[in-house]
Amino acid sequence: MASSGSEQSVTVDGHVIKLTNLDKVLYPSTGTTKADVIGYYAEIAAVMLPHLVDRAATRKRWPDGVGDGSHEPTVFFNKDLAKGTPDWVTRFKIAHRDHDNFYPVVDDLATLTWLGQLAALEIHVPQWRFGREGQVLPPDRLVLDLDPGEGVGLAECAEVARWAQEILTDIGHAPVPVTSGSKGIHLYAPLDGSLDSDQATEVARELARALEADHPDLVTATMKRAVRAGKVFLDWSQNNGAKTTVAPYSLRGRLRPTVAAPRTWAELAAPDLGQLEYAEVLRRVAAEPDPLAAMAGPTPTPTPTSGAEHTATVDRLTTYRSMRDPARTPEPVPATPPAGGAGDTFVIQEHHARRLHYDFRLEHDGVLVSWAVPKGPPTDTGDNRLAVQTEDHPLEYATFAGSIPKGEYGGGDVAIWDSGTYELHKWRDGKEVIVTLHGQPAGGLGGQQRSYALIHTGSGSGQAEKNWLLHLMTEKPAYGGQVVPFPDEVAPMLATPATPAEIEGSQDDYAYEMKWDGIRSVVYLAGRQVRLVSRSGRDDTAAYPDLVAALAGVKVQTAVLDAEIVVTDESGRPTFGLLQNRINLTRPGDIARAAATWPAQLMVFDLLEHDGRSLVGEPYERRRELLDALLPAPVGGRVQVPPIFDGDLEAALATSRALQLEGVVAKRHGSVYQPGRRAHTWRKIKLLASQEVVVGGWRPGQGRRDGSMGSVLVGVPEAGGLRYVGRVGSGFSGRALGVMDRLLADLGRSTSPFADVPREDARDAHWVEPTLVGEVTYTELTGPGRLRHPVWKGLRADKTPADVSWES
């Protein structure tokens, strides 16, 4: 594309670009010219552009080259676009507090070539992308920057990277390494869009702190440069929405033309690991696939508005306008986007549409965030109401009352039931809102101050994703009459599998707890408020009203408990099969009947926060001491702290056998709590062979199961695929069969999700999307890795396929 001549014009993607000073040397140590740089970007574009598309690009330019190291070269760091930028370069506007910046998006080879002409050797991008309307989307990747301090190098970075890989893989974010082209290593891990930039930053920070706690001699998570000597600084701040990271396959402005190069984990283990230069990278991509391809964006395509200005702000009224014609409805339909703001208006409207319901609206970010409440706001603290989130409404709707014509969206009479202002105590988008309403003396709230919590159910898809619960809190739910917000969420710590033989030699170093046959739950207490959150992040509060009632009696300002929900049989033995009757229920009537028939127990085994103080850094014995003091006796007949077996593995295993439990968990004395990590300081020892599996298909039943599911085909995720491990037909109760029939009916697909199903098992199989997780027991694994005599224990609604791996 570019020659070694000093100047020429080229046509790229239909755009004429004038290239000048092509023979200028930009890397004196290697004689690399601007023509070489432009040529590199032309050859690497096919794999590089997918990592740039839809991302705001900031550029570091070395117009006179990087120099020879004898003096500091001239460097320009450009964020917004300068005058003279070609009009065909796609750009988006990001509105800052006191000004607007226009950022280019590098979505084609022409733009990449133009940047090469400007000697923009480095291209930096954030972890988020722009959406079609120019809105900033949630981050789609997590990035950790491993930066070696004085006295350490790339080998030490690779060692820390492997430690981070273990943690990230365990929590479902398998990373890919990138040698940065500078001194260290970047780790890229995929995100599913459920976290915002602040939440992703917090995940990265906690991971960095956990590694620092485990390896204080080599890892630091501290920003101060004075403490980095002899250590690898694990920089978690790259996930901040305002931060950027050098893009994969970008050149670096170093003395030599090195590249931020995606690598394989096998390469990271090589003793001669080093940074790669651009010629080496070109040879690699010609022969091997991009190791980071799975995290690349869509194939870049020219946008119809290329070169036009896009604004990176969400017009939150777009959906509202699309559903209304201002010529046909008296409702306010503003033509301009909301201006934002931090108002405190609330309104509850009585809406006589096809069915009577109440619209609960709170001013937030310049709009009225809205929920439809079919039965109206609850007036009793024990009565939770369904609230279905609807489209955002304009602020003008707060005073709207009138008749919407029949045939129009929401046709019917609207009256203001109550309105006024609210105090905001907590607002976590898509998860939880806590407010205190101050209405009118003659309003529907009776002139009383009322505190409400809106809690997203966190489950389902389609319409179910919009479902929340509206809960009336006690008038003075916490000390001083103030609403106490829930503590920050803590990801549960996980145990590593072990055998008794691996523990026996050092058994005095551990305390032993029973491995309860239930589902993991992290419990959040604030005053008399209660939240139950599963390991997968699902809010289970509404599903266990019997536990909520008992936990409300715990006398504490705030606390976070790590626990297991169980249901016991007539002999008092926890039975996962009985617990299945409580899982996946959503209708209040079904939940109430199940709670009466199969009452739940909560086995609490750790205390992670108490009255505003985090305890995750405290040793195991101290956390246990504080837990025993908080819960010295069973609460409400349902919440208890089971005893431990200190240093006596044999007694713990004997008790587990007597109770017919799965086994025990060994917890090392002095160990800290490591949120979200599968750590070796907790070891799980199983008495029964059990395995979590992913359902990928089913076969029809015969005889008494005719017309229903007869067996499920299951697998275990391995190396990016789903390995088939067998067919499970026994262990299903009549109720469990009905539940499986309903769930499987919505998951059908035409192809097998497995790579290796035997013909005899696939003969009459119906394939499904591999999203359901279950647990089975079995006698042994056969030669090809199949489960022998598997028995279904039940669904694991608290886990996702990403959580499943071989137990042994």
C-alpha positions, 0 to 999 in steps of 0.5 A: 500500500505505501512505498518507500517514496517520500510522498504519494496519494492512495485510495483506501476504502474509496477515500483518497489519502495523501501520504507524506514523508514516507521515508522518515525514520520513526524508529532509529534503532531499527531504521523503521520508516513511516512507510513501514508503519503504514504498511504494518497497519495495512497488513494487520488490519484484518485482526486489529480492527475488530478490537477497535470497532465501536471504541473511542480511540485516543492516539499517541503521536510521535511526529519526529519518531521515537528517538534514539534514547539520548533525549526525550522525543516529542509526543502528543496524546490526542483525545478529541479530533483536531480541525482538518480531520477528514469528514469521512472519519466516524466520530462520536461526541462524549458530553463532559461536565463543561465541554464536549469532545469528539472521538474517532472510531477506527472502524476501517482501514482508511482511518487506520491508514490516516492515523499512520500518516499522522505517526500515531504509533499507539492507539488506546481504547476503553473497555466499553463500546458505543451503541448504534445510537452513540450511547456508551454501552457497559464494558464487554471486557475486564483488563488487568495491567501487570507492570513490573517494578524495579528488579523484576521482569516479564517472567515474574509478570507471567507468574502473576498472570497465571495466578490471576488466570486461576481466579478469573477462570474460577469466576467464569471470566477466562482471560487471554494474555497480551504482552504489552509491547512495553514491560509487562503483560495485559490480561483481557477477560470477557464480560457479559454486559451485566456490570457497569464500569464502576462494578468492573473496576471493583471486581478487578480491584478485589482480585488484585487485593486477593493476589496481593494478600496471597503473594505479598512478596511479589504482588502489589495492588497499591498505586504508590510507585515507592512500594513497587520495587521488586514486585509486580504492580497489578493495575486494576484501574484500567477498567474505569470508564474514563481510562484506556488501554493500548489496543491489541496489535497496536505498535508502541512508542518504544526504542524498537517497534514492539507490539501489544501482542495477544499470546497463548498461555503456553507461550507465557510458560516459555523460558525465553518469553519476550516482547514481540516486534511488528515483523514477528507479529505479522508472521504469527497472524499469517500462520495462526489464529488470533488468540484474542479473537473470541473477545473481538467485536463485530466485523467493521462495516461502513456506517450510513452516517460515517463522518456524522456527529453522534452523541454518546448520551442515551436518549431515555425517552426514545422508547416512550416516543415510539409508543405514542403519537402526540397528535392522538394522545393528551400525554406529554411527548417532548421532542428533545432528549431529557436534560438530566438532573438530580430531582426527587419527584415521585408520583403514583398514578391510578391507571384504569386501562384494560386492567386497573393498575398503579404506575409507580414513578421516581425521578432519576437521571432526568426521567421518571423511571417507572413500574406498573404495580397491578395490585397497587403499593403494599400497605403491609410489610408482609405483603410483597407486590409484583412491580413490572418495569416499563419504559422511562417517562418524561418528567412532565408526566408527574402532573399528568391526569386525564383520559388516553383514547381507546386504541392508543397505548395505555388507553384509559383514565389516569388519575394521580393517586399520590405525589410529592418528593422522595428521599433516596437511600440506595439506587443500584440500576437493575438491582435495587432501589430504596426510597422514602416517599413524602406524599400529600396529606390527602394522597393515597399514602394517607399523608404518612412517610412510607419507605419502599424497597424495589428489588429486581427478581434477577431471574428469567428472560424476556418479560420476566426480566422486567419483574421486580418486587415492591416491599413496604419497609417498617416505618423506622427500619433502623437506628435513629429512624433512618433507612440503613442501606444494605452493605456492599455485595460480596462474592462467595469464596469457593473451596478446592476439592481434596481427598482425606489423604491430602489433609490428614498429615496437617489436619490440626491446621484446619477446622472442619464444617459439614458440607450441607446439601443445599444452595449457597446464599449470601445474606445481607441485613440492614436494620430489619431488612433482609436480602438473600442472594445466590452464588450466581447473583440471583435475588432469592429474597422473595422465594424464602419468606420463612427465612426472611421473617426469621432473619428480620429478628437478628439484632444488628445494624448491618451484616453479611452472612455466608450460609447454605439454605437447606430443607430437612426430611422427617429425620432432620437430614438435609435433603436436596431433593426436598429443596427442589420444591422451593426452587424456581417458584415465582408466584406468591401463592406457590411460594407460601404453600411451599414454605408451609410444606417444606420449611427452609433452614439457614446454616450460617458458617461465616460473617463477612461484614458487621455494623459497617466493618468488613471482616474479609481480611480477619482470620477465620477464628476471629470471624467465627468468634464474631459469628457465634456472638451474633447468633449464639442460639437459633433464631426464629427456629430457622437460622443457626450456626452449626458446630465445627470440628476443630482439628478432628477430621475423622470425627467430622467425616463420621458425623457427615456419614451419619447425617448422610451428607456430601462430606466436609469442608476443611478451613485453614486456621488463620486464613482470610476470606477471599471473595469470588475465589476458589482458594486452597485454604478451603478444601472440600472433601466429598464422601459421595461421588457427585458432579455438576452437569450441564443439560444439552438434550433429552430423550422421550420417555416410555411407559409411565413416562410416555409423553414426557421426558425420559432422560436428560443428556448431560455434559461438562464444559471443557476447553471451550466446548461441552463434553458429553458425560452420559444420560441420566434417567433415574432420580426424577420425582413426578414434580421434578419431571413436570418442572423439567418438561416446562423448562426444556420446552423453551430451550429447543435447538436444532443441533447438538451442543455436544462434540461427541455424543454416541449414536445410540444416545443421540438416536431420538434426542431433542437438543436444547440450549445448554443453560440448565445446570443440575447435579448428579451422583454416580458410582464411577467414571468409565474409560471414555469419561462417562458417568456410571449409574448416574442419579439425578439430584436436582437442578442447581438454579444457583449456578450457571454453566460457567460455574461447572467443572470436573469435581475430581 
